[in-house]
């Protein structure tokens, strides 16, 4: 029989999947390019599928308007996902939906990634990741000192704007259809909520 002619291995080879809290940059480098978004924050792995069309529509509309405004007024650079952002003290990058970096800080943009703290970060919520963007990533952005943070909820058609005050995010406005949202970091930028959720 085959069982008697083949020697059994002396040690078992078991593929170990890290426990939450033990994921590293090395693990992140080996994730497949399969349409899923992989982020690791404080050793915890977060995965999300490709976003819904409504998510992409609202992200695309806001990105186009912000980029146009920043470029025409020589204010800095607006980037969209997927852009790797390496934040201080966090070896694994995050990928905000939209980010803005002021003109005098463009040196944090390297050839392959952003290496520093953006001046404005926008996350578009999805039903599957709302708590992640609203708690985990918000705490991270607060901790590293992102001055302004926007949360867009496309199924409610709302935008929340948070400003960093004394190291803590304060909700400075919650905007809905019929209102205009402003940015303190992207100087002079304002947009009607309807334009984002058309």
Order of alpha helices (4+ residues) and beta strands (2+ residues): alpha-alpha-beta-beta-alpha-beta-beta-beta-beta-beta-alpha-beta-beta-beta-beta-beta-alpha
